[in-house]
Amino acid sequence: MLETLALLGTGFLALIIVLSIWEAIWKGFGMWRSARNGHLVWFVCILVLNTIGILPIIYLLLHPKKKRK
């Protein structure tokens, strides 16, 4: 396993790190917004599924921020 990672080089490791940060940021925003809106199903789906940020982005686009009165 380590030999395989060594052959792939540091570029692969950098890609994994960047994708992990990307996923964490979008997952955080999506989970925060779904919790604030009371959407439990969306919250659990975003928490459980690893989609490289796609599912949280879809949620944020479909459910814009509620305006406060």
Secondary structure, 3 states (H helix, E strand, C coil): CHHHHHHHCHHHHHHHHHHHHHHHHHHHHHHHHHHHHCCHHHHHHHHHCCCCCHHHHHHHHHCCCCCCC
